Amino acid sequence: MNWVTLHALSLRRLLLLSLLPAMLLVGAAEVWQTWRTAVDAANAAYDRSLLGAIKSMDANISTASGGLGVELPYRMLEFFELTANGH
C-alpha cells in the first residue's frame, strides 16, 4: 500500500486490516491450547482409573496354592469390559 491508498483508508479500516490477522492467529492458538488441555485432562483421568484397577488387581493376586490366583470383583470385570469397548 502506498501513501495515497493509506491516506484514503479510514482509521477504523486501517486498524482492522492491521490487527485482524494477529487476532485470528492468537484466537487459533487459544483454541488449540484449550483443546490440548482438555485432551490431557481426559487422558490423566483415564490413566488414574486404569491405575486404580491395576492396584485393585494387584491386591487380589495370590500364589498360596502353588499357582497364580486372582480374585476379581464383578465390578472390576465390568470396568474392563467397558474399557475394552472404548467407552
BAFITOR-8162 format. One record per residue (C-alpha): x negated, y negated, z; residue number from 1. Coordinates in steps of 0.2 Angstrom, whole numbers. Layout:
BEGIN
<<X,Y,Z>,NUM> ...
END
This chain:
BEGIN
<<0,0,0>,1> <<-7,-17,-4>,2> <<-4,-33,5>,3> <<11,-38,-6>,4> <<20,-22,-3>,5> <<16,-23,16>,6> <<22,-41,17>,7> <<39,-36,9>,8> <<42,-22,21>,9> <<51,-27,37>,10> <<43,-24,54>,11> <<55,-10,58>,12> <<52,-1,42>,13> <<33,-3,44>,14> <<33,4,62>,15> <<44,18,56>,16> <<33,23,42>,17> <<18,22,54>,18> <<25,31,69>,19> <<36,44,62>,20> <<23,56,56>,21> <<14,55,73>,22> <<31,58,82>,23> <<35,73,71>,24> <<18,80,75>,25> <<20,78,94>,26> <<38,85,93>,27> <<32,100,84>,28> <<18,103,97>,29> <<30,101,111>,30> <<42,114,103>,31> <<28,126,101>,32> <<21,124,119>,33> <<39,126,126>,34> <<41,142,116>,35> <<24,149,121>,36> <<28,145,140>,37> <<45,154,138>,38> <<37,170,130>,39> <<23,170,143>,40> <<36,169,157>,41> <<46,183,150>,42> <<31,194,147>,43> <<25,191,165>,44> <<42,196,172>,45> <<42,212,161>,46> <<25,216,167>,47> <<29,214,185>,48> <<44,225,183>,49> <<34,239,175>,50> <<20,237,188>,51> <<34,239,202>,52> <<40,255,193>,53> <<22,262,192>,54> <<19,258,210>,55> <<35,267,215>,56> <<30,282,204>,57> <<13,282,212>,58> <<20,283,230>,59> <<30,298,225>,60> <<16,309,217>,61> <<11,324,227>,62> <<-1,338,224>,63> <<3,348,240>,64> <<10,363,231>,65> <<-7,365,221>,66> <<1,357,206>,67> <<7,340,201>,68> <<24,335,208>,69> <<33,319,205>,70> <<50,314,213>,71> <<58,300,204>,72> <<75,292,210>,73> <<88,292,197>,74> <<87,273,196>,75> <<69,275,191>,76> <<74,286,176>,77> <<87,274,171>,78> <<74,260,171>,79> <<63,269,160>,80> <<77,274,148>,81> <<81,255,147>,82> <<63,250,143>,83> <<61,264,131>,84> <<76,257,121>,85> <<69,240,121>,86> <<82,232,132>,87> 
END
